[in-house]
Amino acid sequence: MLIRPCAAAQAIAAAAAAAAQAAAAAIASAAAPAAVTAAAAGSGAPAPPLSIVSGDTTDPRPIGAGSGGVAAAQLRLAFLDRDGVLNVDGDYVHRPEDFVWMPGAVEAVRWLDRWGFTVVVVTNQAGIGRGLYTEAEFAQFMGWVGERLAADGAALAAVYYCPHHPEAGLDAYRLDCPARKPQPGLLLQALADFAAAPSDCIFIGDKVSDMAAAGAAGIRGFLYKTGDLLDFVRKAVADAFPESSS
């Protein structure tokens, strides 16, 4: 399972990593003999590619692999909000003991996957910006969620999250981010990564902000409030893709 922060968070992390790498290189350069430093400078070795981390493991599949691992084979994405759709919306849920599935959530993910949809979670995570948990802790927790789904034959392909909030307690996350719903940044990022067309996708959310983000991205949005999620998802797919629901 892929776990990806919004583009702004990736840029901030990349800048911090580059600064740390430059500082380490400067220290090493000062301590190394001039000949060794010159040889290293002329090596022209490419930087290693960035990894996408799921929990504490690196997922080797390329973006666009879909839940079945076949690159570019699945172009229909089923976007799901997390809190209030997959799980009961609590107080910044980030621990297994506080996680409660919404009725029919596991079955809904399994049904979508079996009907050829790549299931992707898109979620605002202001709790990170407020300092309640870290990005690493969020990734580990979502890895646990993915494992629970997989144990029941339900495949979650990716999680896209935005840790920012305009009033975040941590300076690094205090940002009116274009990825934070109701802005469409997370959805647009996933569409580009998976090379999917908006018309081939749906978004199930429980808030007006979810529907606004879907509309801004050109994706059909379906507002879920209560009841069995599987029943709701099947009706949404029947509305959006009649040929896929029979």
C-alpha positions in Angstrom: 0.0 0.0 0.0 1.2 3.5 -0.9 1.1 6.3 1.6 1.8 9.7 0.2 1.7 13.2 1.8 0.4 16.1 -0.2 2.8 17.8 -2.7 3.5 20.7 -0.3 4.6 18.3 2.5 6.7 16.4 0.1 8.5 19.6 -1.0 9.1 20.6 2.6 10.5 17.2 3.4 12.7 17.2 0.3 14.1 20.6 1.1 14.9 19.5 4.7 16.5 16.4 3.5 18.5 18.3 0.9 19.7 20.8 3.6 20.7 17.9 5.9 22.5 16.2 3.0 24.3 19.4 2.1 25.4 20.0 5.7 26.7 16.4 6.0 28.5 16.7 2.7 30.1 19.9 3.8 31.3 18.3 7.0 32.6 15.3 5.1 34.3 17.5 2.5 36.1 19.5 5.1 37.4 16.4 6.7 38.4 14.5 3.5 41.6 14.8 1.6 41.4 17.1 -1.4 42.0 14.4 -3.9 39.2 12.2 -2.5 36.9 15.2 -2.5 37.7 16.0 -6.1 37.2 12.4 -7.2 33.8 12.3 -5.5 32.7 15.6 -7.1 33.5 14.2 -10.6 31.7 10.9 -10.1 28.4 12.1 -11.5 26.5 9.4 -9.6 22.7 9.9 -9.8 20.8 10.5 -6.6 18.7 7.4 -5.5 15.0 7.6 -6.3 12.6 8.7 -3.5 10.9 5.8 -1.8 7.2 5.7 -1.0 6.8 4.3 2.5 3.9 2.2 3.9 4.3 1.8 7.6 7.9 0.6 8.0 8.3 -1.0 4.6 8.9 0.3 1.1 6.4 -0.6 -1.5 8.4 -1.5 -4.7 5.5 -1.2 -7.1 5.3 1.8 -9.4 2.6 4.4 -9.0 -0.3 3.3 -11.2 0.2 -0.4 -10.4 -3.3 -0.6 -8.8 -4.3 -2.9 -6.1 -3.5 -5.9 -8.2 0.0 -4.8 -9.1 -0.5 -4.6 -12.9 0.8 -1.2 -14.1 -1.8 1.0 -15.8 -4.3 -1.9 -15.8 -6.8 -0.3 -13.5 -7.8 3.3 -14.4 -11.0 3.5 -12.3 -10.3 5.0 -8.9 -12.8 4.9 -6.0 -11.7 7.6 -3.6 -12.8 7.3 0.0 -12.6 9.8 2.8 -11.3 8.1 6.0 -13.0 9.5 9.1 -16.7 9.1 8.8 -16.5 6.8 5.8 -14.1 4.0 6.6 -14.2 4.5 10.3 -16.3 6.2 12.9 -15.2 9.9 13.1 -13.6 10.3 16.5 -11.2 12.8 18.1 -8.2 12.6 15.7 -8.2 8.8 15.4 -4.6 7.6 15.1 -4.4 4.4 17.3 -5.7 0.9 16.7 -7.6 0.9 20.0 -9.6 4.0 18.9 -10.4 2.7 15.4 -14.0 1.5 14.8 -15.1 0.4 11.3 -18.2 2.0 9.8 -20.9 -0.6 9.0 -20.1 -2.4 5.8 -16.7 -0.6 5.3 -14.6 -3.6 4.8 -17.1 -5.2 2.6 -17.4 -2.0 0.5 -13.6 -1.9 -0.1 -13.6 -5.6 -1.0 -16.5 -5.2 -3.4 -14.9 -2.2 -5.1 -11.6 -4.0 -5.6 -13.4 -7.1 -7.0 -15.3 -4.9 -9.5 -12.0 -3.5 -10.8 -11.7 -0.3 -8.9 -8.5 0.9 -7.4 -9.4 2.1 -3.9 -7.6 5.2 -2.6 -8.1 7.0 0.7 -7.8 10.8 0.6 -7.8 12.4 4.0 -7.1 15.7 5.8 -4.9 15.0 8.8 -4.7 18.2 10.8 -3.8 16.2 13.9 -0.3 16.0 12.5 -0.1 19.8 12.2 -1.5 20.2 15.7 1.3 18.0 17.0 -1.0 15.1 18.2 0.9 12.5 16.2 3.7 12.5 13.6 3.6 11.6 9.9 5.6 8.4 10.7 3.0 7.4 13.3 0.2 8.1 10.8 1.9 6.0 8.2 2.4 3.2 10.7 -1.3 3.4 11.7 -2.5 3.4 8.1 -0.3 0.4 7.5 -2.2 -1.4 10.2 -5.5 -0.4 8.7 -4.3 -1.7 5.3 -3.3 -5.0 7.0 -6.7 -5.4 8.6 -8.4 -4.9 5.2 -6.0 -7.3 3.5 -6.8 -10.0 6.1 -10.4 -9.8 4.9 -9.6 -9.8 1.2 -10.1 -6.1 0.8 -7.2 -4.2 -1.0 -6.5 -0.6 -0.2 -4.1 0.7 -2.9 -3.0 4.1 -1.6 -3.5 6.7 1.1 -3.1 10.4 0.2 -3.1 12.8 3.1 -2.6 16.5 3.9 -1.1 17.3 7.3 -1.6 21.1 7.0 -4.0 23.5 8.6 -4.0 27.3 8.5 -4.0 27.4 12.3 -1.7 24.4 13.0 0.2 24.5 16.2 3.4 23.4 14.5 5.0 26.1 12.3 6.1 23.7 9.6 2.4 22.6 9.1 0.8 26.1 9.4 -0.3 26.5 5.8 -3.5 27.1 3.8 -2.6 24.2 1.6 -4.1 23.6 -1.9 -4.3 19.9 -1.0 -6.4 20.3 2.1 -10.1 19.6 1.3 -12.3 21.4 0.2 -9.4 22.1 -2.2 -8.8 19.4 -4.8 -5.0 19.0 -4.5 -5.0 15.4 -3.1 -7.4 14.2 -5.7 -5.5 15.9 -8.6 -2.2 14.4 -7.2 -3.7 10.9 -7.2 -5.2 11.3 -10.7 -1.8 12.3 -12.1 0.0 9.5 -10.2 -2.4 6.8 -11.5 -3.0 8.4 -14.9 -6.7 8.2 -14.4 -9.4 10.4 -15.9 -11.8 12.2 -13.5 -14.7 10.8 -15.4 -13.6 7.3 -14.5 -13.6 8.0 -10.8 -15.9 8.5 -7.9 -15.4 10.0 -4.4 -17.3 8.8 -1.3 -17.2 11.4 1.5 -19.2 12.4 4.5 -18.7 16.2 4.4 -19.6 19.1 2.1 -15.9 19.8 1.9 -15.4 16.4 0.3 -18.0 17.1 -2.3 -16.5 20.5 -3.0 -13.1 18.9 -3.6 -14.6 16.2 -5.8 -16.4 18.8 -7.9 -13.3 21.0 -8.2 -11.4 17.9 -9.5 -14.1 17.0 -12.0 -15.0 13.8 -10.1 -18.5 12.5 -9.3 -19.0 12.9 -5.5 -21.4 11.0 -3.4 -22.3 12.2 0.1 -22.5 9.4 2.6 -24.0 10.1 6.0 -25.0 6.8 7.7 -26.1 3.2 7.1 -24.3 0.3 5.5 -21.4 1.6 3.4 -21.5 -1.4 1.0 -25.1 -0.6 0.1 -24.2 3.0 -0.4 -21.2 2.3 -2.6 -23.1 -0.2 -4.8 -25.8 2.5 -5.4 -23.1 5.1 -6.2 -21.4 2.8 -8.7 -24.7 1.9 -10.3 -25.4 5.7 -10.7 -21.9 6.5 -12.0 -21.1 3.4 -14.0 -24.3 1.4 -14.8 -22.3 -1.2 -16.8 -20.2 -2.0 -13.7 -23.0 -2.7 -11.3 -25.0 -5.6 -12.8 
